[in-house]
Amino acid sequence: MFIAVEVDDALASDAAMAKKLTEACPVDIFAQASDGTLALVEQNLDECVLCRLCLDAASTTPSGRGVEIIKLYDNDAVLA
């Protein structure tokens, strides 16, 4: 794994945001569970191209930091 993804609990439980993130990711890192919550597709994490589409989609949350992409290959730097 070269990245890790952290998602705010409030965002992950919001069905509308889960749908938005699922649709935004070009490599299917996010999925919407049967109950509407957000699920991470662990086997797709290495496919991340650091496109920032998930960060842009999550920027509409009150904190603006609903999703964090952590670059494990870069001393755990957070993609800004």
C-alpha atoms as one frame of an Amber mdcrd trajectory, in Angstrom:
protein
   0.000   0.000   0.000   1.267   3.427  -0.838  -1.700   5.354   0.568  -4.196
   5.151   3.386  -7.623   6.756   3.393  -9.306   8.166   6.477 -12.943   9.233
   6.385 -14.735  11.263   9.033 -17.408   9.150  10.779 -20.143  11.719  10.154
 -19.336  11.794   6.444 -19.179   8.002   6.203 -22.656   7.684   7.697 -24.199
  10.288   5.342 -25.830   8.422   2.441 -25.744  11.437   0.111 -22.011  11.982
   0.698 -21.338   8.256   0.348 -23.029   8.350  -3.050 -21.093  11.464  -4.058
 -17.732   9.923  -3.138 -18.597   6.632  -4.814 -19.419   8.453  -8.031 -16.377
  10.756  -7.842 -13.627   8.137  -7.512 -12.352   6.940 -10.903 -10.716   3.835
  -9.416 -13.565   2.684  -7.152 -11.915   3.137  -3.770 -15.294   4.093  -2.319
 -18.515   2.103  -2.406 -21.937   2.552  -0.926 -22.979  -0.214   1.451 -26.489
  -1.637   1.384 -27.461   0.603   4.316 -26.297   3.697   2.400 -23.129   4.284
   4.397 -19.695   4.652   2.864 -17.434   1.634   2.528 -13.763   1.586   1.534
 -12.756  -0.979  -1.069  -9.412  -1.941   0.451  -8.162  -3.903  -2.579  -8.471
  -0.748  -4.720  -6.398   1.555  -2.489  -3.246   0.915  -4.511  -5.072   2.127
  -7.615  -5.332   5.691  -6.272  -3.943   8.236  -8.729  -4.049  11.138  -6.244
  -6.574  12.950  -8.434  -8.148  14.788  -5.471 -11.697  14.192  -6.692 -12.657
  12.677  -3.336 -11.128  15.622  -1.500 -13.084  18.022  -3.676 -16.311  16.050
  -3.135 -15.795  16.017   0.635 -14.857  19.700   0.809 -18.558  20.538   1.134
 -18.617  19.065   4.647 -18.669  21.581   7.529 -15.053  20.823   8.456 -13.915
  20.591   4.827 -11.731  17.647   5.876 -14.095  14.718   5.571 -11.570  12.630
   3.628  -7.820  12.451   4.073  -5.424  10.705   1.734  -2.258   9.782   3.620
   0.848   9.196   1.533   2.534   6.298   3.314   5.558   6.566   1.026   6.113
  10.191   2.090   6.389   9.995   5.891   2.579   9.887   6.205   2.129  13.282
   4.555  -1.499  14.210   3.973  -2.485  15.072   0.416  -3.552  18.707   0.562
